[in-house]
Amino acid sequence: MSNSTLHKDELIQDLIDSYGNWFQKESKQPCEGAAQMSKELYPYDMLFSPIRINRMQVKNRIVMAPMGNITMCEETGRPNKKMLEYFFARAKGGTGLLTTGLIPVSHGIDHSVTEKDKLTYFPRIDRSRTVLAGWRDLSQGVHAYGSKIFIQLTAGLGRVGNPQCLIEQYKFPVSSSLNPNFYIPQIPCLPLTDRRLRKIVKNMGQAAADAKHCLLDGVYLHGHEGYLLDQMTSPAFNRRKIGRYADWQQFGIDIIKEIRRRVGPHYPIMYRIDLSLALNETYGEKMHQVSSLSKFTKGRSIDDTLQYMANLVKAGVDIFDVDLGCYDNWWLPHPPAGMPAGCFIDIAKATKDYFKEHRVISNAGVEVPIVAVGKLGYPDVAEKALREGKCDMIMLGRPLLCDPDWPLKAFSGEVEKIRPCIGCQEACINEFVEGGHPQCAVNPRTGFEDVIPQLPALAEQSKRIGVVGGGPAGVVFALEAIKRGHEVELFEKTDSIGGRIVPGCVPEIKYDIRNYLQYLKGRVDEAVKDNKLKVHYNTEADSKLLKKEAFDAVVFAIGTKDADIPIPGIDLVRTVQATELLNQPELLKDAEKVLVVGGGVVGCETAYWLTYEHKKDVTVIEMLPEIMLGICTANRGHLLHYMEKGGVKLYNCTKLTSFVKGKALVERNTSKHVPDPYDTWTPILPENIENPLAKTPGNETRQEAISADIIVLAMGGKANEEPFFQAQKERVAPEIYNIGDSFEGKKVHEATKAGFRLARSI
């Protein structure tokens, strides 16, 4: 089949095409690009003006996005103290409208939402009256700060649910039609009967009535991203031929009517929807070639979605937030670091324009507010979108995890003090995918508000503390320790703080981490100016220096050192470490063909930078079957998709054996079961989950030679522990600690958490 058989919306295609090269002149760039934490539009009069939803007034235009409250509940599903304090912190920080993460109402119907032994990691409002007290406590606590809160109800997960229910409970996952499971496509999801779907409709009405009874201010329908409600209301997933729900609009409309019947005309109903799955625009001809995508070519067009939204308003919806995409192009509904700021503003504008043109008015007789989503945690970008009438409210998810006081700081003009999101998604999403609960890579208190006080207690004994290393772990430790009254001196061997994030923020797609680096520098400079912190730049603190200073405690946070590779013939080629090249791009002189050795996140971000910003012919080799193993699905998918579009050659299951002049000799596994390195439509399962249907690559290998003018080494680093062990041996201080990457050599998340927790306890 040809591409002409696939319906594509021009607006969606322009956006999808721009999300890989938005920083280039040839990009149409229908977005805000690389944003900074600036305050050119301060005071933010639109952002901090009230708005009406049905008959309810919200004090400002800021909405907290529904970040899933996974495992923030008791085993009965009752919201626990962790969940309550998490929301109280955001209400106290000034957010006008908070929304919870998804709360299923389909236990016993959608088998993927309930674990074995009838346990669940989702909070519940449908189990029994025993859970209601938690919701009432949540509502009352949020209201104490003048904020409103909606509960997000979901019909279920459907094909994007955990298929372990088949292995552990001997029950198939379900969907709207016979659809492949997202995590293990070989497992079919069976279509729900109309009777069971009507039961979900009734459950929605009951949950809404319970929410109103629990003083929650409204309900929020989870109708996007390819979850069960979206599966039922998109012809891509709903291919039913008979029955009430063969009409793909009917299930959503029935739910709204049932909720209205139970809660009356004035209780606010919000609906989250994707204007388009954007699958055809993302994958093009692959939609016909990839078996797990081939059924999904008939998704809603923009016009289909807008007409459906108008019908939902007639049924009783008061407010929408609108995004793009689904799990199969996961970087769209979860925009990672590499996506531009304000990436979906044009989606909100298209919806507002349609509602205005067609005079779509809510049953309360007011305009239907449209909430913009997608990387809007930059006050100027948010205010501009509101002033230009492209949306009515701004939704912030990760920015409020990074800094619960985002609204208060923006209102007071202290924008430079807002702790910015770095877009890594390693703690807010990856953490609960791996079995934890929502956290934040740069805010160690997020998810621990119930056990870590907002303000640290003064130390019983003030200590002189030496900190070796000015990366995130060392800086976070130093800034937190001085709050407790300790006297801290920071030693950094270079002329700037930041450690590995200094080269890490060089690519244009890493503007978020540039903002974070600027934030850290600002806080350090402020502490130095106030004589609360001493910083020694260009100083390598060895054991002799530390012993001479006679500190009460020494904290090592010196990060990693680059991995060495004793490969035969390495002296015959030009090699450079990725971090060195990022700091010194002039080393690329006279190099057209570049080989990147190592397909982790550093290698792939460097390859992306080389391709799009330096126009190089790039090849990446990786020994493991998977490229960027362990990286959040959204971030990984974004890089892989646009590396493929940019022509980067990715070779997985490929071992570097030696070098000859101008070439790298590799041993490449050519088995048919080697994973497609460009696969962004199937996620990598957590390591503790076994896929019994997975095919193991064989041992069919061949020798290949890859020409390269320069070899970029990106094989990761290993913890630089030797200075700590030497200091420990020489007893340079009564207390010696080793934290961050010099302890484990992992991620920003672990580094900041280690620095923060040690500072709170030392």
Secondary structure, 3 states (H helix, E strand, C coil): CCHHHCCCCHHHHHHHHHHHHCCCCCCCCCCCECCCCCCCCCCCCCCCCCEEECCEEECCCEEECCCCCCCCECCCCCECHHHHHHHHHHHHCCCCEEEEEEEECCCCCCHHHCCHHHCCCCCCCCCCHHHHHHHHHHHHHHHCCCCEEEEEEECCCHHHCCCHHHHHHCCCCEECCCEECCCCCCCEEEECCHHHHHHHHHHHHHHHHHHHHCCCCEEEEEECECCHHHHHCCCCCCCCCCCHHHCCCHHHHHHHHHHHHHHCCCCCEEEEEEEECCHHHHHCCHHHHCCCCHHHCCCCCHHHHHHHHHHHHHHCCCEEEEEECEHHHCCCCCCCCCCCECCCHHHHHHHHHHHHHCCCECCCCCECCEEECCCCCCHHHHHHHHHCCCCCEEEECHHHHHCCCHHHHHHHCCHHHCCCCCCCCCCCCHHHHCCCCCCCCCCCCCCCCCCCCCCCCCCCCCCEEEEECCCHHHHHHHHHHHHCCCEEEEECCCCCCCCCHHHHCCCHHHHHHHHHHHHHHHHHHHHHHCCCEEEECCCCCCHHHHHHHCCCEEEECCCEEECCCCCCCHHHCCEEEHHHHHHCHHHHCCCCEEEEECCCHHHHHHHHHHHHCCCCEEEEECCCCCCCCCCCHHHHHHHHHHHHHHCCEEECCEEEEEEECCEEEEEEECCCCCCCCCCCCCCCCCCCCCCCCCCCCCCCEEEEEEECCEEEECCCEEECCHHHHHHHHHCCCCEEEECHHHCCCCCHHHHHHHHHHHHHHC
